[in-house]
Amino acid sequence: MKTYNTITGKFFLSSLILFSLFLFSCSKKSTSGTVPPITPPATTGTNDVAFWLTTSDQLSLLKKQSTVLSFGTTSNSNAFIDVDTTQILQTIDGFGYTFTGGGAYVIDQMNTTAKASLLKELFGSDSTSIGVSYLRLSIGASDMDATVFSYDDVAGDTTLSQFNFGVDSIDLIPLLKQIVAINPSIKIIATPWSPPLWMKSNNSSVGGKLLTNYYSIYANYFVKYIQQMKANGITIDAVTPQNEPLNPANNPSLSMSASEETNFIKNSLGPAFQTAGLTTKIIVYDHNCDQPSYPDSVLSDAAANAFVNGSAFHLYAGDISALSQVHTAFPDKQLYFTEQYTATTGNFGGDLDWHLKNVIIGSTRNWSRNALEWNMATNTSFGPNTPGGCTTCKGAITVNGSSVTRNVSYYIVAHASKFVPAGSVRIASNISGSLNNVAFKTPTGQKVLIVENDGITTASFNIRINGKWVSPSLNAGAVGTFIWN
């Protein structure tokens, strides 16, 4: 005969009845919609794509996002950006800044530890760096130097026996040596704002012409510059004969027409490089997109063409599509984008959008091998600058003693330089609505897509490759860099 514990049994039966009533109650409430059914947590999936974001309100500044982006084929109504790795376009030489003598001065005033940390941040290749891979230098002073000077200010020194780097040997050259030690493969393009004054028609730092009887001597001036930089361990990859040859109002500056540049290259500069055994590239023009007829004219001269690697552009006038116009006319010649400044009067969001759209995305979609901002560093007064030089040019960084403020062009360049190293190639991608973009494949095989939302509302879209896609969103005015294997 079975025994039965009365107290335990009553408790068990009561508990069973209460539990049954609870289940019935939950079922009734669930069907009425007042209590949602319990569901297991959603799986997060594999994060296939790294996403780095800068927003116009500066709440995110080149910040890696935690958004999970998994490639799949889930249907949605988003527009597609298709990336095609089979269409390989131009090789990329790098992204960076003009490094002026004034910029070198303000950086060199930092204490040793802060300076070393900054240079590593700018030019290093680890996760804490932005990987700047291309610099532009002035041959002699630019308008962002404290004074006007050339490397031979001794009038009549036709043998260039007095050639020397002068003030650039104090700050610029030592810093360049440190930069080369961090990134030995960094590419450097150099350009003069003016020849030595004694070679000019007006003996002035502003405007004037290069006297024809000094063409060969000035060509040797370039040769000596390249050779002496090499002796300091600094390789000059390319030169342009003149910065902004159609702007004789800057200080310093020089007026040089297309026919004058053509004659200088074919009769003096090209032969001088050839005689000296230099492989430094000669790149023409180095001015605004509104005058593509200038490089067309130089390149149309067969004798000059033989010495020329390509053409360089700025975008203070004209449209960035001018680069493609020159590419179509001379597809065997290279294109470069060498200068665009952000102003002290600008605003972060507006500059971020315009420069990403036109300088980073626009220039490379129009065949440029590089994209450079003006300039790398200024002091808190946005100098130094020459009398008549730019007083509203904001550096990528502002240096105050040993502290650094990162400005908008730091992030403009970093969205490319950190993820697209030299030797990458541009691959095909389509523009979809307000989503300006450009795609690259790196030497290690990673794919990189830079997207700028030029619209006024948040945009959700699909990045599609090989029949699968991920679906990120970008706020209005935001810039995203997406990286995957």
N, C-alpha and C positions, 0 to 999 in steps of 0.2 A: 504494500500500500504506500502510495506516494505521500510525502509530507509537504505542507505548503506554509510558507512564512507569510502571515497575514499582512503585516505592516509593509514588508518589501513588495508583496504582490500588489497591494493597493497603490503604492507609489509608482510601481511600474505601469499599471493600467492607467493611472492618472496622467503620467507622462506621455504615454502612447496616445491617449485621447487628445491632449493638448497639442502634441506635435501634428496630429492629423488635422485638427482644426486650423493650425497655423498654415499648413500647406494649402488647405482649401481656401483660406483667407487670402494668401498670396496669389493663388490662381485667380480668384475673383478680382482682386485689385489690379493684377497684371492686365487682364483683358479689358478692364475699364480704362487703362492708360495712366492711372495715378501713380503706379510704381513700375519702373522699367524692369524688364527681365534681366537677370544676372548673366553677363557674357564674359568669356575669358578675355584677358588683355590682348590687344593687337600686337602682332610681331613687328619688330622694327625693320627687318630686312637687312640686307648687306649694303653698306655705304660704299657705292662704287665711285662716287665723284666728290672730290674735295671742292669746297665752295668758299671763296674769299670775297668779302663784301666791303664796299665803302658807300656810305649814304650821304646825300647832300646836306642832311642836318648834322653830320659829323658824329652821330651816335654810334656808328660803326666805322672804324678807320682801318682798312686793310685787315679785317678781323676774320679768322676762320670760323665758319658757321657749323653748328651742330646738326643742321638739316640732313636727314637721311635721304640720299638720292640713289635709288636702285634702278638699274636698267631693266626694262620690261616692255610689255606690249599692251598695257591697260589703256582702253580707249578713253579719250577725253576730247574736249572741244578746243584745246589750246592750239595756237599756231606752232609750226615746226621750224626750227633752225636745223637744217641738214648739214652735217659735217662729212666731207668726202675725202678720205685719206689717199684716194687714187689720183686725185688732181693735185700734183705738187707744183707749186708756183716758185716764188723767189726764195733764196736763202737769206736768213736774217743775220746781220752783223752785230746787232745789239741795240740797247736802249740806255739813255743816260742824259747827260747835261753838258753845257759849256762850263768849263772850269776856268774862270777868269783869274787874273792876277789878284784882283781885289778879293775874290772868294778865297783864294789861297792864303792871303794875308789874314783874314778874319779867322779861318780855321787854325792857322799856325799860332795864333795867340792863345789858343786853348791850352790847358795844362796837359802834360804828356799822357796821362791815363785817359782823360776825356777824349783827346784827339785820336788816340789809338782805337778807342771803342767806337768812335764815330766812323772812322775810315773802314773798320771791319764791318760795321752795320751797312755802310753804303756799298762796299765793293766785295764783301765776302760771299761765300757760296753756301753757308749753313742756314739752318732754319730761322736764325735771328737776323739774317741779312736780307737786303733787297736786291743784291746781285747786279749792280750797275756794271755794264759791260762795254760802254762806249763813251768817250769824252771828246769834247771839242776844245781846242786851245786857240788863243790868239798868238800870232807871231808878232811880238812886240806888244804894245798896249792896245787894249780895247777900251771902249767908253766906260767899262766897269773896273778901271784902274784908278788909283789916286792921282796919277800924273800921266802925261803923254811921253812916250819914249819909244825908240826903236832899238835894235841890237847893234846899230852902228850909227851913232849920232855925230861922228867926226866928218865934217863936210869935206867932200872931195876924196874920201878914202876908197878909191876905185879898186884897190886890191883887197879890201875888206880886212885889212890887218888888225883893225881895232874892233872887230866883231866880238861881242860878248853878251851874255844873258842879263847882265846888270841886275836890276832889282828882282828879276825872276829867279836868280840864283839863290836868293835869300829864303823865299817861301815856296814858290811854285815848284822848282826843280826838286828840292828835298821831299815835298809831299808827293810828287809824282813817283819818286823812287819808292816810297812807302806803299803807294797804290799798286805799282807794278809787282812789288813783293807779295801783296795780297792776291792780286789777279794778274799773273804774268801774261795772259793772253788778251788783256784789254786792248781794244782798238781805239786809236786816237787820230782824229782829223784836225789839221791846223790851218788857220787862215789869217792873213794880215788885215788889219783895219786901215793901215797906211804904210807906205814905204818910208824909209828915212826921208826927212823933209828935204834934204839937199838933192834928192832925186826927182823932186816934184816941180811942176811948172810954177807954182805959187809960193813955194818954200813955206807952206803952212800945213798944220796938222789937219785942217778942215778943207775938204774938197781938193781941187787941183787935178792935174793929170800926171801920170808917170812919163817923164821925158824919154823920148825914143832912144836917145843916145845912152841911156842907162838901162835899157832892157836887158842886155846880157849881164851886166853887173848885178842887177836885181835878181836875175835867174840864179846867179852864183850865191846870192844872199840866201835863197831858199835851200840850195844845196848845202851850204855851210850850216844852216839851221838844222837840217835833217841829220847831217853827220855829227854835229856836236850833241844833239839830243841822244843819238845812238851811243855816243861815247859815255853818256850819263846813264846808259841802260834803258833808255826810253825810245821805243820804236814808233815812228810817225807813219801810220798806215796810208794816209792820204793828205793832200793839201788842196785848197782852192786858191786861185790867184788873187781873189779880192772878196772880202765880205761886203755884201750889199753894194755892188758896183754902180747901181742906179740911185744911190742915196749919198750925195756928197755933202749933206748938211750935218752929219754926226761928227763927233770929236773923239777920236780921229776918224778920218774917212778919205776916200779917193774916188773920183769919177773914172770909170773904165767902161767904154762902150763895148758892144759885142765884137765889133771889128777890131778894136784895140786888144781885147782879150784873146781873140783868135790869133792875131799877129804875135802877141807876146808868147803864146803857147807854142805855135808852130816854128817860130824863128829863134826863140831863146829858151823858154822854160823846158820844153820837151827835149830839145837837143842837149841842154845842160844836164838833165837827169840821165839821159842816155850815156853821155860821156863819163859821168861819175859812177855809172853802174847802179843807179838807184832804181828800186822797184816800187817806190812810193807812188801811189795813184794820183793822177791829176783829175780833179773834179771841177766842172765849170759852173759858172753863174753864182749860186749861193745867195739867192734873193727871192722875191715874192712870186707867187703863183699866177700873178696877172700878166706876166711877160714870158710865156713859154717860147716866144719867138727868139728870145736871147739865146738860150741853149741850142735851139734848133739851128740858129745861124752859125754858131761855133761848130757844131757837129756836122753841119753841111759842108764845111771846108775839109777836104780829104786830108790835107797835110796836118791840120790841127787834130782832126778826128783820130788819127793814128796814135796820138799821144794821150788821148782822153779816155778815162774809165767810165765817166758818167756825169750826171748833173745833180746839183743840190738846190733845195728850195726852202723858203720860209712861207708863212701864210698871214702876213699883215695886210695883204690884198690878194684878190683873186679867189679861185676855188681849188681845192685839193685835187680835183680831177685833172688838173693840168699835168700832173705827173704821168698819168696814163696817156695823155695826149703825146707827150715826149716819148714814152715807151713805145707807143704804136709807130711813131716815125722812126725810132732808132731802137729796135728791140734787142740789139746786141749790147747796148749801153745800160749801165746801172743807174738807179735812182736813189737819192738820199734826202732825208728831211733833217735839217741841221739847226733850226732855231724857231722857238716860239715862246714868248714870255707871258707870265701872269702878272697882272698889275696890282699895285697896292690899293687901287680903287675898285678892284673886282670883288666878287663874293665867292665863297668856297663852292657852293652848289653849281652856280653858273659856269665857273671856270672848270670844275670837274667834268661836267657834261660836255662843254664845247671842246675841250682839249682831248678827252677820250674819243669823242666822235670824229674829230678832224685830224688830230696829231697822231694818236696811237693807232686807232682803227682806220681812219681815213688815209693816212699816208701809206700804211702797209697794204691796205686793200688796193692802193694805186701804185704798187710795185716798189715802194721804198724798202731798202735793206736795213734802215735804222729809223729811230725817232728820238729827237733830242729836244729837251726843254732848255730855256734860258732863264736863269743860270743856276749853278749849284748852291751858292751860299752868298749871303749878304749880312751886314751888321744890322743893328736895330734901326738905323737911319736909312736902310736900303741902299747902302753904299759899300765900299768907296765908289766914286765915279768921277770922271774928268769934268771940268767945266764944259757944260753943254751935253754931257753924257746923260744916260737914263737915270732919272731920280725916282721913278715909279716902278722900277723892275723889282719884283719880289722874288727872292731866292727860293729854291726848294727847301732850304733850311735858313733860319735866322739864328745867328750866333751872338750870344750875349755873354761875354766872358768865357766860361767853360760850359755854359748851358745851351741847349739847342731847342728851338721850336720847329716842328715839322709843318711845312705849309702845303698848300694844295698841290703844287707840282711834284712834291715828294711822292704823293699818292698816285698822281697821274702816271708817272714813270714806273713806280713800283708795281702797279697792277700788271705790267708787262715784264719788267726786268727781273722780278723775283721768280717768274715761272717760265720765261721764254729765253733760254740762254743762247749765246752766239752759236751758230751752226744749226739752229732750228730752221725749219722750212715752213713757209705759209702753205696751208692746204685750203681747199675750197669750202666755203660756207655761204648760205644765202641770207640776205637781209630780209627780215620779216617784220613788216609794219614799223613801229617805232624802235625796234630792237636792233640797234647798230651793233655789228659784231665782226670779229676776225678770228680765224682759227689757225693753229700751228701744230706741228709735230716736232717734238724735241729730239735731240740726238739719241736719247735713251728710249724713244718710242712713245713717250707720253703725249697725249693730246691735250691741248690747251685752247679754251674758247673764252675770249674776252667779250662781254656783252654790256652795252650801255642802254638803259631805258630812257629814250628821249621823249617819252610821252608824259602825260599829266596825271596818269593813274597807274596803280600797281598792275604789272603785267605778269600773267602766268603763261608759260610757254614750254615747249618740248625741245630738248636737245636730242636729235636722232642721229644714230650712226649704226650702220650694218643692221638695219631693220628693227632696232630696239631704241628705247628712249627713256630719259628721265625728265621730270617735270618740276623745275624750280620756279620761283617767283622773284621779281625784282620790283622794289618800290620805284615810283616816279623819280627820275633823276639819279638813281643808284647805278653803281657799276659793280659787276661781278666777274670774277675770274674762276673758271671751272676747269678742273684738271682730272684726268682719268688715264688709266693704262690701256 
